[in-house]
Amino acid sequence: MPDPRVTVTVHGPDPLSRAGVVRHLQHQPSVELVDRPRPLSDEPHGAEPHGTEPHGAVAVMFAERLDDRAGAELRRLVRGGRQRVVLIAGELRETELMAVMEYGVRAVLWQHRTTPKRLLRAVHRAARADRGAPCGVDRKL
């Protein structure tokens, strides 16, 4: 049985990286992309109206490193449980990976290993994941 259609938003500071993720997902019949034009949170925390993300939606975020800005964006995306987050990371130290897991990110993919198939699989797994499910990390280096 095919996976149900998943609503996906794409976030990150680099327009080229966001465009690459969109390109990987835009032709997938099981994915509905929702345009999110602004980059990392330029609005104050809490400025997004309640209920703007569909329940069970997936946010894919690209972050080369987990700096303060990326960490704040991840926490904003996860807050409230309205969407599940897949992080595509350039590099993460062990402590940053632990922080990402604590934020509630559902899957971590390594930028240099992300393929359309892995990305799609992570999106669908995140969409199906229970709130208490552990973070999935692409362990292959």
C-alpha positions as CSV (number, residue, x, y, z in Angstrom):
1,M,0.0,0.0,0.0
2,P,1.5,3.4,-1.0
3,D,2.2,6.0,1.6
4,P,-0.5,8.6,2.1
5,R,0.1,12.1,0.8
6,V,2.3,14.2,3.2
7,T,2.3,18.0,3.4
8,V,5.9,19.3,3.4
9,T,7.4,22.7,4.1
10,V,11.1,23.4,3.4
11,H,13.2,25.7,5.6
12,G,16.7,26.9,5.8
13,P,19.0,29.9,5.4
14,D,20.4,29.1,1.9
15,P,18.0,29.6,-1.1
16,L,20.1,27.1,-3.2
17,S,19.9,24.4,-0.6
18,R,16.1,25.0,-0.1
19,A,15.7,24.8,-3.9
20,G,17.6,21.5,-4.1
21,V,15.3,20.0,-1.4
22,V,12.2,21.3,-3.2
23,R,13.6,19.8,-6.5
24,H,14.0,16.4,-4.9
25,L,10.4,16.4,-3.6
26,Q,8.3,18.4,-6.1
27,H,7.6,15.5,-8.4
28,Q,6.8,13.0,-5.8
29,P,3.1,12.1,-6.0
30,S,3.0,11.3,-2.2
31,V,4.2,14.8,-1.3
32,E,2.4,18.1,-1.3
33,L,4.8,21.0,-1.0
34,V,3.6,24.1,0.7
35,D,5.5,27.3,-0.1
36,R,7.3,28.9,2.9
37,P,8.9,31.9,1.3
38,R,10.8,33.3,4.4
39,P,14.1,31.9,5.4
40,L,15.1,31.2,9.0
41,S,12.8,32.8,11.5
42,D,12.9,36.5,10.7
43,E,9.8,37.0,12.8
44,P,9.8,37.0,16.6
45,H,9.0,33.7,18.4
46,G,5.3,33.1,18.5
47,A,4.5,35.4,15.6
48,E,3.2,32.5,13.4
49,P,-0.6,32.2,13.8
50,H,-1.7,29.1,15.7
51,G,-2.8,26.4,13.4
52,T,-1.0,27.4,10.2
53,E,0.8,24.1,9.9
54,P,-1.5,21.1,9.2
55,H,-1.4,18.4,11.9
56,G,1.0,15.7,10.9
57,A,2.8,17.9,8.4
58,V,6.5,17.5,7.9
59,A,9.0,20.4,7.9
60,V,12.3,19.7,6.1
61,M,15.1,22.0,7.3
62,F,18.5,22.4,5.9
63,A,21.3,23.6,8.2
64,E,25.0,23.5,7.4
65,R,25.7,23.8,11.1
66,L,23.7,24.0,14.3
67,D,24.3,27.6,15.3
68,D,22.1,29.7,17.5
69,R,19.8,30.7,14.6
70,A,19.4,27.2,13.3
71,G,18.7,25.9,16.8
72,A,16.1,28.5,17.4
73,E,14.4,27.7,14.1
74,L,14.4,24.0,14.9
75,R,12.8,24.6,18.2
76,R,10.2,26.9,16.6
77,L,9.3,24.2,14.0
78,V,9.0,21.5,16.6
79,R,7.1,23.6,19.2
80,G,3.5,22.6,19.7
81,G,3.7,19.3,17.9
82,R,1.9,20.6,14.8
83,Q,4.6,19.3,12.5
84,R,7.4,16.8,12.5
85,V,10.9,17.9,11.5
86,V,13.5,16.3,9.2
87,L,16.9,17.9,9.5
88,I,19.4,17.8,6.7
89,A,22.7,18.7,8.3
90,G,26.1,19.5,6.9
91,E,27.9,18.7,10.1
92,L,26.9,18.1,13.7
93,R,29.1,17.5,16.7
94,E,27.9,14.8,19.1
95,T,26.5,17.4,21.6
96,E,24.6,19.1,18.8
97,L,23.1,15.8,17.6
98,M,22.0,15.2,21.2
99,A,20.4,18.7,21.3
100,V,18.6,18.0,18.0
101,M,17.2,14.8,19.4
102,E,16.1,16.7,22.5
103,Y,14.3,19.3,20.4
104,G,12.2,16.5,19.0
105,V,13.5,16.3,15.4
106,R,12.2,13.1,13.9
107,A,15.1,12.3,11.4
108,V,18.6,13.6,10.7
109,L,20.1,13.2,7.2
110,W,23.7,14.1,6.4
111,Q,23.8,16.6,3.5
112,H,26.6,14.7,1.6
113,R,24.6,11.5,1.8
114,T,21.1,12.7,1.1
115,T,19.5,11.3,-2.0
116,P,15.9,11.8,-3.3
117,K,15.1,8.3,-2.1
118,R,16.5,8.8,1.4
119,L,14.8,12.2,1.7
120,L,11.4,10.8,0.7
121,R,11.8,7.8,3.1
122,A,12.7,10.2,6.0
123,V,9.7,12.4,5.2
124,H,7.3,9.5,5.3
125,R,8.8,8.0,8.4
126,A,8.6,11.3,10.2
127,A,5.0,11.8,9.1
128,R,4.1,8.3,10.6
129,A,6.2,8.7,13.8
130,D,4.6,8.9,17.2
131,R,5.4,11.9,19.4
132,G,7.5,9.7,21.7
133,A,9.4,7.9,18.9
134,P,13.2,8.4,19.0
135,C,15.0,10.4,16.4
136,G,16.2,8.5,13.3
137,V,19.7,9.3,12.2
138,D,21.2,8.2,8.9
139,R,24.2,6.4,10.4
140,K,26.0,5.6,7.1
141,L,29.0,7.9,6.6
